[in-house]
Amino acid sequence: MLERKKIIVLTTTFPRWQDDTDPPFVYELSRRLARDFDVHVLAPHYPGALLRERMAGMEVSRFRYFFSPFEKLAGSTSITSTLRNNKFYFLLVPFLLIAELVALLCLCKDIKPDAVHAHWLIPQGAVALCVKRILGVPFLVTVHGSDIFGLRGRLLSWVKRGVLADASAISAVSNAIRAEVALLKPGAECSLISMGVDSARFSGPGDGSVRKRFGIAGEFLLFVGRLSEQKGVRYLLEAMPQVVSRFPKAKLLIVGSGEEEHSFKELSRTLGLENQVIFAGAISNRELPPVYADADLFIGPSIRAKGGETEGFGLTFVEAGMSGCVLLGSDVGGIADIIRDEETGFLVPEKDSGALAARIVAILERRNQWPQITARTREELVKRFDWEVVSRKYTDILRVF
């Protein structure tokens, strides 16, 4: 019997504990890779998280990079959001980079992996590049969006080009990201492989429990995501008065937290939407399926933020579409990989509250067409984005290392 290959997954986004609210996509992919490989995950420590543990067949190590109470650069929000929200954390960036490099070097010397799977060009791709130069360990880098749409500047672009030039394999989670990779490094071979969703968990229909919990009797509109500028929630809130004037019983449930949460709540009060908009806060990933299953319309009004960041892919659209929601999103980033306008959902221009309101109203007026749309949407999304489909593609890449 052939010896199983060893893979180190290098990431800054990984569950810190059971029922964490952080996005679980790296965890979900890695635990499926663990069926074919010995998987070791290396991630930054966060206060309250274990330094070492075994999760779903994976060995997980969290490296220390500062005094424990301050190790919050990665976790709860994205690194870029944390830096924007608190300038103090810029001081921790060099510590995180050096600690991640040392931790990866030590782990590589200890287990002698066949490959590193680095999620994001910066910092993980850059760290994996250094280790390849020192120890010769090949690496696959997966580009998720914030690393290529944001983090701009001459020096950072030079680093990103260096990572792409020396990577043993490159994958991008959407066509929009792959196009950016081609602009940054012409001629680079880049596989298009998204992150995935467990179609068995996100399947609907709902049992009404979420409607009852939040007191939603009419049309159920839903947003799930980080409350940051690039998610465009401001434009959704500005659209709601027009929607409510046509559908007085409609309610919008906003699931998530983030640096813009306070300002969005203030805007909701200013617009007089206290009875129509519900801020549910962050909900654990385990609790999300019934939320999607009870909702009618999922809305993701993402935008291109000031720093260039936008929606790299949009897994929440896939989760919602598999659960039976009608999908409505902005035509930016990787959302068009998921939604084909008028076929598997609906697209609107970004930053246009009027167009967004008009499209919501039009969709709510066409309730008789929803079953056909949602059935077609789920069928296509399962074929393309179920974790079993996605993980096989990553397994095929990693097997050749």
N, C-alpha and C positions, 0 to 999 in steps of 0.2 A: 504494500500500500504506500502510495506517495505521501511524503510529509507535507502537511498543510503549510501554505505560505503564511508569513507573518506580515501584517499590515499595521502601520501606525496611522491613526486618524488624528490630524492636527486641526484644532478648531477653537474658536472663542465663543461659540454658541452651542451649549450642551446643557441638558437638564442638571440643575444643581442638587436636586433632591426629588423624591417622589411627588407627583402631582404639581410639578413646577409649572409656571405660566409662561416660561420662555419657549420660543419656537422649538419644536422637537425634531425638525427634519434631519439634522445630522445624526441624531440618535436613531431615528427610524431607519435610515439607510444603513448605518453602521451595524445595527443588530441583525439586519438581514445579510450583510456581508459576512457576519460571524458564522453563518452556516457553512461557508466555504473557506474561510480564512481564520487564522488566529488574530483577532482584532484587539489592539491596544489603543485606547483613546487618551489623548493628552490635551488638557484644557486648563485655563487659568483657575486658580482657587477663588472662592467667594465666601464671605463670612457665613458660617453655618453649614457649609458643604463639607463632605468628607474628603480627605486628601487622597485616599485610595479606597476603591470598592469594586465589586463585581456587579455588573448590570447586564441582564439579558444575554449572558454568554460573553460579555466583553470585559476586559480589564480596563478600569478607568483610573487615571492618575491626574490629579490637579496640582499644578506647580505653584509654589509660593513666589510672590514677586515684591511684596512690601509688608508692612505691619498689617495683620489680619483685618482690623476694623476698616482699613482703607482699600482693601482689595475689591473694589466695586467698579473698576474700569470696564470689565466685561461681565455681563449678567444683568438681568432686569431690563436694561435698555441696550441698544447697540452702542459700540464704542464711540462712534461719531456723535450720537445723540448725547451720550454722557459728557463728552468733551465740550459740546456746545452749551450744555446746561450748567457745567461747573468747570471753570478754567483751571482749577486746582489739579484736575486729573491729567492735564498735559504734563505735569511733573512726573507722573507715574509711567508715561509711555516708554521712556528708555529702560526703566526697570522691568517692565513687562517684556519688552523685546529681548533684552539680555537673558532674563530668566527663562523665557520660552526657548531660546537658542540653547542654553546650557541644559535645560531639561530634556530637549529632544536629542542632543548629543549623548547625554547619559543613557537615555532609554535605548537609543540605537546601539550603543556599545554593549548594553546589557542583553538585549533580546536579538540583535542582529536581524533587523527586518528585511524583507524583500522589497518593500516600497513604503513610501509615505503618501497618504492622501491628504493634501492640504486644502482646506476650505477657505476661500478668499485669497486673492493675490497678495494683499497686504493686511496683516503682517505675516500670515502663515506661509504664503508662497515664498516670500523673501527669506524667512527662516529656513524653510525646506531647501531653498537654493543654497544657502550657506552650508547646510549639512551635506548636501550632495557634493559640494566643492571639497569639503573636508574629509568625508567618509565614503563618498561615492554611492550613497543610497539614492536610487531614482525616485522621482515623485510625480504624482498626478495632481494637478491643481484644478480645482473647480471654482469658476468665476460666478458669483451670485448676483452682482449688481452694484451694491454700494461701493464695492472695491474698484469698480471701473467707471461708474457714472460719477461718483464722488471722488474724494482724495486726489484732486487735480493739482497741477503744478509741475514745473520742469523736473525737479528732483524725483517726485513720486512717479511721474510718467517714465522716467529713466529706470527706476526700480522695477516698475511693472513690465516694461519691455524686456528687462533682463530676466525676470522670472519666466515670461512667456518664451523667451529664446532658449532657455536651458531646461524647461520642464520636459519630462519624459513623455507626458501626455497632458492634454488640456481638454476640459469640458466646460461648456457654458449652459446655464439653465434656461435660456430663452434665445430666440432669434435676434432680438434687439441687443442682447449682450454679446452674442457671437459676432454681430456686425461691428460692435465697438472693439472687440478683440482684433478683428481684421484691420481696423483703422490704426490701432495702436501698434500692431505687429503684422504688417502685410505678409501673406504667405504662411502664417502660422496655421498648422492643422489643428482644428478645434471641433470636438464632437458636440453635438447638440443633445444633451441629456438633462432633463428637468429634475427637480426633486419630485417626490411622489406623495400619494395619499392612500390610506388603507380603505379601500372601497367597501369592505365588510362593516367597518365601524361607521362610516358616513354613508348611510343608505336610506334613512327616512322609512316610512312617514312618521311624523311626530305624533305624540300622544296628548298634546295639549297642556302638558305640565308646565312648560316654560311660559306659555301664554297666561296660564293661571297665576304663576308665580309673579309675573310683572304686570298683571292686570291689562292684558291686551285682548280686546274683544273684536277689533276691526282688522284692517290691513296691517300686517306685521312686516315692517321694514327693518333690515339688519345691517350693521357694520361691525366687522371684527378686525382688529388690527392695532398696531401701535399708534398712540395719539401723538403723531409728529406732523410736521409741516407737509412732508411729501405725500401723506395719505389723503390730503385734501378734504378732511372732515369739515373744515370751515365752509366750503362751498355746498356741502350737503345740508348743513344747518341753515344756510341762507336760502336753500331751495324749499325747505320744509313749510314755511307759511303758505306758499302757493299750493303745495300738495294738500295741506290740511284744509284749505278753503274749499277744495273739491271733494276731499275725503275726510270729513271731520273726525272719524273714529280711527284714522291711521295713526300708528305710533312707530317711532324709530328707537330701536334698542342699540346702544353703542357699547360694544364689549372691548375692553382694552384700557391700557393706561399709558402714560408717557408725558413728555415734557410740555405738551400743549394742552393737557387735560384741564387745567384751571382756566385758560383763556377760552376753550371751547364751552365750558360750563357757563362762563360769563356771557358769551355770545348767545347761548341758548336762552338765558334769562332775559337778555336785552331784546331778543326777538319774541318774547312772550311764549316760549315753547315748553314751559315747565311741565305741562300735562301731556305733551306729545313726544318729548324726547327723554329717554331713560338712560342714564349713565350707569352701567352695571359694574364698571371696574374690570380688572383682569380676572379671567375665569380659567381654571386649569384646563389643560388639553383633554383630560379625561372627561370633563363636563361639557365640552363643546358640542358633540354630536346631537344631543336633543335640542340644543339652541338652534342649530341650522335646520333640523328636521321640522321644527314648528314654524319657522319663518316662511313668508311668502316671497319676498324680494330681497336679494343680497346686493348691496350697493358698495362699490369701491371706487370713490372719485379721486384716485391718485393724480398727482401733478409732478411736474419737474420742479424740484425745490431750488432755492437760490444757489446752493452749492453744486447743482447739477444732478443730485441724487433723484432717482425715481424708482418705480416698481420694477425690480429685476425680473420677477416672474409672477408671483401672486398666488401662493398656495391656498389662501383662504377662498379664492374663487373656485378652485377645484373641490375643496371640501364642501362648499355651499352647493355647487352644481351637482355633486354626487349625492347630496342629501335631499335634492328635490327643489331647491330654490331657483327662481328665475334670476339670472345674473345681469347686472348692469355695471359697467365700468368705464373709466376714461380710456381713451385711445392713446396710451403712453406705455413706454417700456415693454415688458413682456406680456401685458394683459391680452394683446391681440393673439398671442399664441393659444390662449384659452377660449376667448370669445370670438366667434364669427358673427358679426352684426346681423340681427334678424334670424339667425339660424340656431346658435347655441347661446344666445343672450343678446345684449344690446350694448352699443358703444356710444359715448358722447364726447365732445371736445373737452379738454381739461380746462379748469378754472372758469367755467361758464355755468353759474348757478341757475340762470334762466333756462338754458338748454337742458340742464339736469332735471329741473322741476318739471318741464314739459314732457320729458321722456318718462319720468316716474308716473305722472298722471296717465300718459298714454298706455303704459304697461298695465297699470291698475284697471284701466277701462277695458282691457282685453283679457279678462280672467278666463274666458272660455277657451283661449288658445294656450293657456299655461300647460295643461297636461301633455300636449304634443311637444311643446318646446322643452319641458323638463325631462321628458323621456329620452328625447334625442340627445340632449346635453349629457345626461348621465351615461348613456351608452358610449358616446364618444370619449368622454373623460376617463371612463374605466379602461377602455382600450389603450389609451395613450399614457395615462398618469397613475395607474394603480402601482403600488410599491413593487409588486412582483415583476411587472414589466420593467420598471425603472432600475431596480436592483440588479436584474440580469445584465443590463447594459454596462453598469459599473463593474460587475463581476467579470465580464468578458474583457474589459480593459485591464483590470488588475491582474488577471491570470497570465498575461503575457510578460509581466515584469520578471 
